[in-house]
Every structure is written in structure tokens, then in C-alpha cells.
Amino acid sequence: MLQFLLGFTLGNVVGMYLAQNYQVSSLSLLSVP
């Protein structure tokens, strides 16, 4: 459970970082399960 929470938080942080520095399309590619 903790590992999932950490991965989810890291995914959000990386997604936000990419959204700010790159195109939104990069974020959508990373969010694909």
C-alpha cells in the first residue's frame, strides 16, 4: 500500500513537471496504464 502511494505521488509530481516543461501530450503518454 505504501509503495503504491509513493508511486502514485511520484507519478503526479513527474506528470506536473512534464506538463510545465513539455507539451501536455507527454503527460498523457505517461498516464497510460
C-alpha positions as CSV (number, residue, x, y, z in Angstrom):
1,M,0.0,0.0,0.0
2,L,2.8,2.4,0.9
3,Q,4.7,1.6,-2.2
4,F,1.6,2.3,-4.3
5,L,1.1,5.6,-2.6
6,L,4.7,6.6,-3.2
7,G,4.5,5.6,-6.8
8,F,1.2,7.5,-7.3
9,T,2.7,10.6,-5.7
10,L,5.9,10.4,-7.7
11,G,3.8,9.9,-10.9
12,N,1.8,13.1,-10.1
13,V,4.9,15.1,-9.4
14,V,6.6,13.9,-12.6
15,G,3.5,14.5,-14.6
16,M,3.1,18.0,-13.3
17,Y,6.8,18.7,-14.0
18,L,6.5,17.4,-17.6
19,A,3.3,19.4,-18.1
20,Q,5.1,22.6,-17.1
21,N,8.3,22.0,-19.1
22,Y,7.0,20.0,-22.1
23,Q,3.8,19.6,-24.1
24,V,0.7,18.2,-22.4
25,S,0.9,15.2,-24.9
26,S,3.9,13.9,-22.9
27,L,1.8,13.9,-19.8
28,S,-1.0,11.9,-21.5
29,L,1.6,9.4,-22.7
30,L,2.9,8.8,-19.2
31,S,-0.5,8.5,-17.7
32,V,-1.4,5.5,-19.9
33,P,-1.7,2.4,-17.7
